[in-house]
Structure formats: structure tokens, C-alpha cells
Amino acid sequence: MFNISWDRPSSQPQEFKIAALSLAERVIYWTIVLTPIWWLLGIQPLFYPAVVSILLAVIFEIDKLINNLLPPAVWAWLVMALVMFWTAMLGIYTEGFSFNLAAATFVTFLKSYFLIFCCLAIPFWSRVRVSVVTRAVAWMATGFLVNIAVQMVMLGVGLGSMRYVPLLGRLIPGDKGSLTVKFAKMAAFFGIPLPRTTLHTPDPPILGVCALLCFVICLGESNRRLRNWALVGSFCALLVSFSRLALVCLPFVLLVVALFRSQFTRQLSLWLTSASFLFCSLLGITVKQLMDRPMDVFDSARATSSEVRGKVIAETLKAWQQELWLGWGVIRGSAWLYEDKYIKLGSFSSYAAVLYLHGIVGFIVFIVAMFLTLSAFYAPAVGGDLTCKRVFASLVALYVLMQATALSWMAVYLWFFFVWLGAVMFEVQQRDMSLSSWEQL
């Protein structure tokens, strides 16, 4: 069905046995598989950070920290979390202390960059195999099909656009937007009314990112039947999200994986260049005009959404210029859209949000963390490791998608992806250490 593979994996997948899982693997496995339950209970935004933080605290050992040094990429995300906390404290101090603001800032700290650090670090303190995380994500992605089918039935019987805040969600203080359970509704895409849903995420674009990353992870599932169902589930979730950028990034990810094959890269670049100039000459247009037309179609699919995002990002960057170096720390303004409709600054682009909240200092740390994470997988990907090729491609896609949605907002719903990254990073590190020891002998 979806037997997409250009190279053989670096190692043969081991037989999966639940009984053989470590404590960390069991916690992570069942937390991922039971995602629909946490969604229906309305506790996801606080549950995932709590599980990951407590798990890291339980398995933490100072001896392992000294003997098994964490990769620079993991430390970089911790530094980013500390920079976020520092600038937020400065913002709260300038704004005037408020318990609600301080509590909201602390929760945001736990479920954004600090969560990313914890997810990446856990595999370095306890055994978390890539195959275990992949199997859990495959079951979760297969569950997308069930969730979508139920919501389509609800839409057909007139229960579309239904939403509610679960009892546990009502007990949690603060904004209820991320705790609200939403079901499918009709929305226009290219001017055609189609069903759209968020599944277990609060926002359709976040579902698009989640579905794309699930697709990439599930390519490594060893059980062929489960892999096929998981890929179908991920693709269907991507479709119902209406995320234009995520849809474009799917073939882009597969292309990046293929580009690691040097001969294929040379042929592809030659054919694409030749075809582009031939197409332009036949239509009598320039290459720039050729590139502008797909963007016009891209924006016209959901023109209102593109316009709103552009306006909020522009206002965010304008506000950042008033606090260049350390940013505002906390969100203080909103972008006016029309009448009494406002959207908070920093709501969309991760890059604009980091500049606005944490200034140039935070932006530099953010870019360094991104670069170190990406570079950690480049060498093994070039060396032929298929999993690292997929990791590299998925990270490139995520960095592109972060231009439309703030990472600090969607990280809590992508926590499984960062655990997967950490597990791959650890296995690569162990393999390199083994090769180094063998060469010394």
C-alpha cells in the first residue's frame, strides 16, 4: 500500500513485546496509545508535561549525566527554555506581578521548550527504543481513522460543530480554548464546503503538523499491515486538517529523503530545471511568474486565513521593534482585524513570536537549537541511515511549518515526535561510540 523506501534500515527491527518494555517505554507507549482518552477528558495540555517531567525526575541519575554527556542539541533546548523563563520573568516584573499571569507563564514554560528538552533527554537516562515509540505512534495514527469516521457520522446526523469542555477541563484554571473538545464541521476549501476537524488538537493547522510527523514516523513501523493502516490514518488526518502548508510539505519530505542519494539528486535537479524553463518558454512567462502562480493558488484556498496570519505576523514584528534585544517576555498586545475582533500578537509564526517575546537574544538561541538538532542527524543520514534521513526531512518540514504556527503553542501536541527524536539521537550516539571503541581496538 505505502511501501515507501529507498534504502534499507541500518538495523533489522526487533520483535515487539510489551512485557519487555522498560518503565519509561511503558509510560511513553501507553500515553501515546491512549491519546483519545486524554483528549476526551480535556487534560492534554497539562497531562503531557506532567507525565514527561515526572518521568524524567524519576529516572534521573547524576552519574549518567556525568558519564553519558547529553548532545549539544539537547542542552541547547534547555538553554532556550531558560531564556524563555528569564525574559518572561522580566516581562512579568515590568507588567506588574499578577498571580494569574505568573501561573500561565509557568504552565507555558512547562509545555513548550522545557517539554522539548525533557522529551529529548529521557532516552539518555532510560531505555526508550525507536521501535517502541514508532509502534505507539502507529496505533495512534490508526486511531485517527476511527475518530474521523465517528466525527463524519456525527456531522451526517446533524451534530456538526459540536464542542464541549470536559469536567476535568473545567476544573483547570485559565483559558479553556485548548481544553475544549471539538468535532467536525463544514468549512470552505478552494471555495468548496468540505468537512474539517481538529481531532485531538485544538487547531486544524496543528493537526496538519501532527499528521505529517506521524506519517514520517510510521514509515519506520516494522509490522507491514499496521504500517499501512497508520499511513492511511495519518494521510486522512492531514486531509481533514485543511493545512495547506502541511499538504505541500508531505511530498517535500519524501523528496528530501530521496535527495540524500547523490545520483538521484543530480538527475532530479537537471530534469526540474529543464522542465521549468521549457514550461516557461511555452507559456511565455518568466520563472518568477511561474513561482508566483502556485502561491496565488495556495493563498486562494483559504484567503481569509492567509490574510489574518499575514496581518498578525506584521503587527507582531512591528511590536518587537520596540523591545529589540530581550523582547516583551509576555504577550501584551493584540492585532486588530475588524470591528471587535482581535488576535493576540505572536499567535502564528514561531520566528516572529520568538522575536516578540524573547528578542534577538532568544532568537539566536532558538536558531542555534534548531541548527544543532538538525545537524545531529545530517552525518548519519548522508552515511545511509534511513531513519536519520526521515528525521532530517521531518525536521526541515517542521521548521517550515513553524512559520505558520508557534512552536511554543503546538509543542505539547507534538511531544511524541520529540521523544522519537531523542530515541534516534541516542541510538546514533551509541552506535558511534561502539564504532569508535572498535576502531581503538
N, C-alpha and C positions, 0 to 999 in steps of 0.2 A: 504493500500500500504506500508507505512512505520510507522505503529503504534507501535513504539518502546517505551516502558515504563515499568519500574519495580516498580515504586511507584506512588502514587497519588500526584499531586502537593499540596503544603502547603495551597493554597487557590484557589478557583474557579475563572477562568478568567472572567473579567467583559466584558460586551458588548462594542465593539469598536465603538466610534462615533467621527468622525473628528471634529465636531463642539465643542466638549467638551475638545479639546486639549488646553493645556497652550501654552504660547508663545514659550517657549523652546521646547516643544514637537512638535509644528508645524514646527519650523525651522529644528529640527533634522529629523523629519519624511520626509519632502519633500526634504531635502538634500540627504537623503539616497535613496529615491524612484527615484529621478531624476539623479542618478549616471551616466547613459549613456549619458545624455546631457553634464555634466561636462567633461566626457571623450572625447566626440567628439569635444568639444570646446578647449580641451587641457589645462585646468586650474586647474585640480585636486590638484597638489602638493602645490599650493598657496591658492586655494579656501577653502579647508577644514580647514587649520589652521586659516585662516581669519575668517571664519564663527564661529568656536568654540571659538576663542579668543574674538571676538566682543560680542558673546552671553554671555560669562562668565562676561565680563566687564559690560554689560547692566543689568544683573540680580544680580550682586554682591551687597551684603549688609553687612556692617561691623557688624551689630547687630546679623545677622545669623552666622557670623564667630565666634562670641564670645559665643553665646548661643548653637549653634549646632556644636560642635567640629568635625572637619574632622577626619576620621580614620587615624591611623598611616601610613597605606599603601599609602594613597593619599599624605600625607606630604613627604613620602619617595621619591616619583617620582618627587616632586618639588625640593627636595634636589639633586636628580640625575641630573635634568635639570640645576640647579645652578652650580654643579660640572662640568658639560659639558661646560657651558659658561665660567667658571673660567679657566679651562685648555685650552680651545680654545683661550681665550684672551692671555694667556701666550705663546701659540704656535704662534699666530699672531705677538706678540711682538718680539719673538725670530727670527721668519722668516723675519721680516721686514714688516711694515704696507703696506697693499695693499687694496684699496677700494673694488676691486672685491672679494678678499679673505674674507674681513670682511663682506661684504654683503652676500656672500654664507654661511658663518658661522652662521650669524644671521638667515637666512632662515632655515638652518638645525636645529638650536635651536628651532625655532617655530614649525617645523613639525615633531619633534621627541619626546624627553622626556617631553618637556613642553606641547606638544599637549596631551600626555597621561595624564598628571596632570589635564589639563583643562577638558578633557573628563570625568575623574573620579570625578571631583569636581562639575560639572554642576548640577547633580541630587540633590546635597546637598543645592543648592541655589534656585532651581526652580523645580516644579513637573515634573519629567520625569519617567513615568511608564514603567516597564519592558515590559508590553504588547504592548505599543506603539512602542518601539524600535524593538520588535520582529516582529510586523506586517510590519513595514517598511523594515526590512531585508528580510522577506518572499517575499514581492513584488520584491525586488531587485534580490533575488535568482531565482525567477520565470522568471525574465527578462533575466537571463543567457541563458535560453533555446532559446529565440528569437534571442539573439546575436549570439549564437553558430550556429543556423540554417542559419542565414544570412551569416555568415562567411563561412560555409560549401558550400553554394550555390556559393559564390564568388570564393572559391577555385575550385569548379567544372567547372566554366566558364572561368578559366584561370586568375583570379585576385588574386591568392595566393601570399603571401609575400608582398602585397601592404602595404605601410606606408606613412604617411604624417604628417607634423607639421602644426596644425591649425593656422589661422591668429592670434588669441589671444595668442597662444603659441609662435609665432614668436616675438611678442612684449615684451615678458618677457625675461630679460637678463639671461645669464648663459647657462649651458649645456641643450641641447634640448632633451636628451635621455629620461627623464621621462615625457616629454610633447608630444612625438611622438605617434600618433595613429597607432597601428599595427594590422594587420589582420592575419588570419590563414595561415600557411604554412606546408609543409610536413617535417617531421623530423623522424629520426630513433629511435625506442624504442624496445629494445631487438633485434635489427637488422632488424626490420620490419618498412617500411615507413608508418607513420600514421600522420593524421592532428594534428597540435599543435597550440595553440593560447594563448594569454595573456589576452584576453577580455579587461577589463578596467584597467588593471595593466600594469606596464612597463616590467615585467619579469615573465615568467611562474612559477617559484617557489613561487613568491609572490601570484600569482593566486591560487596555491595549498593551501597555508596557509589561504587565504581569503575564499576559497570554503569550507574548513574543518570547519572553525569557523562559517560560515553561516549555515552549516549543523547542528551544535550543537545548535545554537541559534534557528533555525527554528523547532527543536523538541518541543519547547515550544509554538508554534503557536496554538491558540485555534480553528481556522477555519480548519476543517479536510481537505477539498479539497485544500485550499491554502497551507496548510502544506505539503501535498503530492507533489504538483507541485514544491514547494520550495525545498523540499528534493531531488527531481529528478534533478532540476536545479543545485543545489549545487554539487551533485554527478557527473553530466556530466561535470561541470566546473573543478572538481577535476581530471577527466579522461583526458580531453584535455590539462591539465597543464603539464602532464607527470611528476609530482612531486612525486618521489618515496617515499620520507620520509613522505609526507602528506598522501599518499595512505596507508602506513603502520600504520600511526597514527589514521586513521579513526576507524578500529576495536579496536585499543588500547584505544581510548576514550570511546567507548561503554563498553569495558572491565573494565576500571577504575570506571565507573558509577556503573557497576554491582558488583564490588568488595566491595562497601560500605555495601553490605548485607553480614554479617559475616558468616552465614551458607553456602552461595554460595561460599564465598572466601575459606573456608576450603575445601570444596569438589573440587573446581577447582584446587587449588594448589596440592591436593593429586592426582587427575587424570592426571594433566600435568606432575608431577614428575614421576609417574608410567609409563606413555606413553613414556616419553623421554628415560628413562632407558631401557624400552622394545625395543624401536626402535633402540637404540644404540647397544644393545646386538644382535639383529637380523642382523644388518648390519656389526657388528664387528668394530665399530668405537667408539671413546671417545666422551664425551659430548662436549668438546671443538671443535672437528672436526664437530660435528653436528651444532654448532653455527656458525662456520666459513663458511660453505657451503651456507647458506642463504645470508651471507654478500657478498660472491663472486658473487652470482646471482644478488644481489642488485646493486653492483658496475658495473657489466657487462651490465646492462640495458642501461646505458649511461656512458660508461667507460671514455670517454674523459672528460665529465663534472666532474666526481669524481676525476680524476687526476688533473684537473685545480684547483678545490676547495682545494684539499689537499696541492698543491704547494703554493697557495696564502696564506692559513692559516699558513703554516710553515714559510713562509717569514715574515708574519705579526708578529708572535710570536718572531721571531729572531730579528726584528727591535725593538720590545717592550723592550727587554732586555737591550737596550742602554738607555732607559728612564723609569726605573722601577716604580717609585712612582707616578709621575704625567703624564706620557705618553708624546706623541708628541703634543697633542692638536688639530692639524690639520694634514691631510694626506700629507705626504711629499715624499713618495716613491711608487714604483710600483714593482710588481713581473714579472720577465721576463719569458715568456712561450716559444716562438720560434721566430726566425727571428726578426721582428719589432713589435711583438705582446706583449703588456704589460697589466696588470690589476692592478688597484690601491690597495695598501695594505688596509686591513680592509674591503674589499668588501663583504666578506662572513660571517663567524661565528661572531655572536654578542659578544660572550665571548672574542674571540681574538681581535675583533675591539675595545671593551671597554678597554682592557688592553693596546692596542697600542695607543689609543687616550687619555685615561684618567688615565692610570697607575693603580697601586694597590689600591690607594685611591678611584678612580672612580669605580673600580671593586667591592670593598667591599660595597660601597653604592648601586651599581646595584644589587648585590646578596641580600642585605637586603631588597631592594624594591620588588624584586621578591618574596622573602620568606614571607614578610608581606602581600602581595597581595594574595598569595596562602593560607596562614594561616587564612585570614579573612573569608574564606568560608569553612574551614575544619570542625569546630564545628557544624554549621547548616547542613552541608552535612551528617555528622555522625548522627545528630539528625533526619534525614529523609527528609530534604528539597530537593526535586527533582531538582529544578532549581540550587541550590548551588552544587549539585552533578555534574551537567553538567558544571557549571562554573569551578569547581575544575578540572575536567577531561580536559576541553578545555585549561586551563592554563598550565597543565602538558604537553599537546601536543604542545602548543606554545613554552614552554621552550625547548622542544626537537627540534622543527623546527628552533628555533633561532640559533641552532648550525650551520645551513647551510646558513642562510640569516641574515644580520644585522638588528636588530630591528629599529635602527635609520633611516634606509632606507625604511623599509616597514610599519612603524607605521602610516604614513599618509593615507595608503590604508586600514588600519585596525581600523580607528578611531571609526567606529560604534561599534566595539567589545568592546572598552574601555568605550564608553558611556553605553553600556549594562552592563558591569561590575559595573560601578558606580551606575547605577539604582538598580541592585540587591543588591549591598552593602548597599545602603541607605534603601531599604525596609527591609533588615535583621536588620539593626541598629534600625529602627523604631519599628519593631516587638519586639526586645529585650528590648527596652526602655518601651514599653507598658507592657510586661510581668513583668518587674522589678517594675513598678509602681503598677501593680495589686497585686504583692506579698507584697509590702509595706502596701497596704490597708488591 
